[in-house]
Amino acid sequence: MLTTAAAVGLWSAHPLSAVTPTTDDARQVRADQWHLSHLKVAEAHRSSQGEGVIVAVPDTGVYPHPDIQRNLLVGKSLLPQTQSGGRTDPNGHGTAMAGIIGAHGQGEGIGALGIAPMAQILPIRSSTPGNVGDADRLALAVEYAISEGADVISISSGGGYSARLARALESAHTANVVVVAAAGNKPTDSAVIYPAAFDTVVAVGGTDRHGQHSHVSVTGHQVDVVAPAVDIYSINSNTGYRRSTGTSNSTAIVAGAAALVRSKYPYLPADEVVHRLTATAIDKGPPGRDDQYGYGVIDLVAALTADVPPRGFGSASTAGPDGPGATTAAADGPPAGGERAATVRGLVTLGVLVAAGGAWALFVRRRRRSDDPPPRISR
């Protein structure tokens, strides 16, 4: 397989390893998903489950596994001579990531459960069956996700710098989309990879079962937050399950967290969604931001419930017409492509920005390495 070091623009997806669990029992996999209790997902779900949010997953495709099929939209394949709507996955990587984000399971305690089980998944097949993609094709995937009204884009792959991808990500930033990407895995990667290295992208590192820095996760000044990366169970590209290790997994978890926040606070601009995630992260390592943990370990419950001051001028109120914590209702079915681009959330956000007197251009700015780091939340 090509690695990220092979050539600029040629990417290998993560994680480093993926093995079939000893059992495919849908009842067992929920118990094996240790990250759910570690992150207090059940408590977080009392505040939000990702209703009304679309998460785009550019990857190897997403198989309509029984644990996610209700949430899976018809997307697109960007590979030549494929017309699957993104709903085939000969590799399994994209399916696993989608499951971590938005699997709904098969009933109480049965099947895999995602961080945002009521979010809709937009599958984009941008990597080959061998799990290799390129930056230009990922740029197309980002552009497609924007056109389809995605609220969050989860990128569990990476490689070298690309000007075209940089432009696509700037477009996503301007379009009020949260983009999350994997920081990279040792030994394949020695530093934070692109697109995670771009300033407008949330760069995600990994932790182990004990909440400590994972040995597979690269470090660097671009790392924003970390989440569990080791021995993460999810769905596979059949009716079974798989376990894997790598920052792909932690990226999908943080993308799910962003979906939860966007659902509970549908009028919050993307930069403020990211600010809420970083400001409420649990500080680890040296006090404040560091190259291993970024601002800290993602805290789902605090991100949804803490009183977080806005980052700066132009941030919208989190309260909608129905009061604080208002959420968007889940749709009865996937909307048409054109309609998705004109979501209620987008229209209300536009109204808020107009009311702010056209200040959006002043508010949209780099969120990292600035003079006003997110406030620390002590718990």
KADA-V937739 format. One line per field, one symbol per residue. ss: DSSP state (H for helix, E for strand, C for the rest). phi: phi as a letter, one per 20 degrees, with the letter a starting at -180 (. if undefined). burial: + if it has 24 or more other C-alpha atoms within 12 Angstrom, else -. Layout:
BEGIN
ss=???
phi=???
burial=???
END
This chain:
BEGIN
ss=CCCCCCCCCEEEECCCEEECCCCCCHHHHHHHCHHHHHCCHHHHCCCCCCCCCEEEEEECCCCCCCCCCCCECCCEECCCCCCCCCCCCCCCHHHHHHHHHHCCCCECCECCCCCCCCCEEEEEECCCCCCEEEHHHHHHHHHHHHHCCCCEEEECEEECCCHHHHHHHHHHHHCCCEEEEECCECCCCCCCCECCCCCCCEEEEEECCCCCECCCECCCCCEEEEEECCCEEEECCCCCEEEEECHHHHHHHHHHHHHHHHHHCCCCCHHHHHHHHHHCCECCCCCCCECCCECCECCHHHHHHCCCCCCCCCCCCCCECCECCCCCCCCCCCCCHHHHCCCHHHHHHHHHHHHCCCCHHHHCCCCCCCCCCCCCCCC
phi=.fdfefafndcdfdefcbcfffcdfffffffffffffgelfgffffeacngmdddecfaeocfffgecffeefedbddeflccdmmdcbfdofffffffffcfdmcpfmdnfcefcfdfeddeceddfgemccbffffgfffffgffenfeccddebarefbfffgffffffffemdedcbffpceefddbfeeegfffedfedeccefemegffeefdrfefebcbgcdleebfdebedcbdbcqfgffffffffffffffffdfdefgffffgffffdfefcmggnfbfedmepegcffffecfedfffagnfeffeefeofmfdeffffafffgffffdffffffgfffffffnmegffffbfddldecfgfedec
burial=--++----++++++++++++---+-+-+++-+++++-++-+--++-+++++++++++++++++++++++++++++++++----+++++++++++++++++++++++----+++++++++++++++++++-++++++++++++++++++++++++++++++++--++-+++++++++++++++++++-++-++++++++++++++++++--++++++++++++++++++++++++++++++++++++++++++++++++++++++++++++++++++++++++++---+++++++++++++++++++-+-+++-+++++-+----++++-----++----++-++++-+++-++------+--++++++-----++++--
END
